[in-house]
């Protein structure tokens, strides 16, 4: 299992999402519908939609990762780095999801910390941005724990389930990591 991982921590590891994850992710998504509402758009769970999702990560502008238990490989969450811009920006936008069966136990904190480390070292990014609905306390608390700073407010930022929703904009830069009090080693 460990040879598949890009990086690992004490309890979890990250690896690229792949077509073979369809059954597991589909079951986790269905079981987590209540947890995800209203934060995440309803997902088409067809095989075709999943294959389209996986195909997106063949582009250099997107990275799709899963957070797994280090020992068993069972998926506990997912993280995408979307809209990667190179050149003078070196930035990407985070999207992430925890699953109901393992939520609230710190696995996503550890997993997202690994993703940040991977993004700033292996991908060479300088900035990661997360846009979060203001009433999504769990997600806001997650980025706060990881040292992201609130940079602004974006009214009617993203359409989710037919409604344009406001979001807070949070960001973390490589410079903030080197200056911050957070433990970033796995």
N, C-alpha and C positions, 0 to 999 in steps of 0.2 A: 504494500500500500504506500509506504513512504516515498518510493521512487516516483510516484505520480504527483507528489506535492511540490509546489513552488517554494513554499516556506511553511514552517510549522512553529507552533507555540507549545505550551505545556499540555493543553487539552485539545486544541483544534489545529487544523491546518487548512491551507487554501490550495485549490487546484483549478484548472480551467473547467468550465461546464462543458459537457459533451452530450452527444445524441443519446448515449446509453443512460443518461440521467432522467429521461422522459418519465418513466413510470414512477420513480421515487419523487421527483419534483411535482408531478401532477397530483399524486396522493397527498403530499405535504400542502400544496396550494389549496386543494379542496378542504382538507382538514383545518386550514387556517383562515377560511373565508371570514369568519366573525372577527378574528384578530386584525385582519387587514382592512376591514371596512371602517371608515370610508377613505382610508389613506391611499390605497393602491387601486388602480383601475381593475375592474373585473377582467379576468384573463380568459382568453379562448384556450381551452386545454386540449384542443385537437392535436394530433401528431403533426399535421401540416403547420400549424401555428408554431409549435415547438421547434420544428425544423427551420422555419424562418427566423426564429429567435436565435438559434445556434448559428445560422449562416451570417447573421449580423457581426459576429465576433471574428469572422475571417477578415474583416476590414481593419485597417490600422487605426481607425478612429474609435474602436470599441474593444473592451476587454470584458469577458464574462467569466466570473469566478464563483465557485461554491465554497462555503465554509463547512468543513467536515470534522467529525470526531477523529482525532489523530489515530487512535488505535483501531477503530472499526471501519472508518470511511463513510459512515452514515452522515447524510447531509443535514445540517442544522440551520443553514441560511444561505443567502446568495448576495453577491455584490457585483454590480456592473460599474465599470468606469466608461462613461459615455462621452461623446462629443470631444474626444481628445484632439487638442490643437497643439501642433508642434511649432517650430520656429521660435519667435520671441515670446510666445505665451507659455508653452510647456504645461498645459493645464488639462484637467478633465473634470467631468461632473459625475458624482457618485449617486448611484441608486442602490438601495439595499433592502433586504427583506429577512425577517426572522420567521421561524415557523412555530406554531402554537405548542407543539409537543416539547419544545426545548426553550421557549421564550422565558426571559426573566432570570436566567442563570449565569449571565455574563459571557456566554459563548460568542455572541455577536460583538461584544466589546473587544474580546481577544481576537476574533476573526477580522474585524474592521481595522484593528491596530496592525495586523499582519498585512492587510491590503494596502494600508497607507505606507508601510515600510517597503513593500514590493513596488508600489507606484513611484515612490521617491528614489529608490535605488535602481531596480531592474528596468523600469520603464523610463527613468530619467525625467519624471515630471517635477515641476516646481510647485504646482498649486492643485488642490482638490477642492471642489465646491459641492456642497449638499444643500438642496432646496427642500424645505420641510414645512408642512402645513402648521400654522401657529398653535393649533390645538392638539397636535400629535406629541404629547409630553414624553412618551417613551423614546421616540426618535430624537427629539431635542436633547433629552438627557444623555443619550448615547454620544452625540457629537460634542456636547459640553465636556463629558468625561474624557474624551480623546483630545481636548485642547483646541477644537475649532473655535473661531470667533465669529460672532454675529456681525455681518457686514451690511445688512439691509433688509428691506421688505419689498416684495414684488407682488403687487395686486394682480389678480386674475392671471396668474403665471402659467398654470397647467390645467388642462381639461381632464377631469377625472370623473368617470361615470356620468358624462353629460353635463357636468357643472365646472365652470372655470373657477379655480380655487386659488386663494392667496397663499403665498409661501414666504417664509423667512429664508434669507440667504446666509449660509454659514460657510466659512472657508478655513483651510489649513494650508500653510506653505512649508516648504522644506526648511526655510529660515526659522520658522516658529518652532519646529521640532528641536533644532540645535540649541535654541534659546530657552525652551520651555522646561517645566518641572516634571514632565511626564516620562515614564519609563517606556522606551520604544524598542527595546530589544526583546526578541522572542524567547 
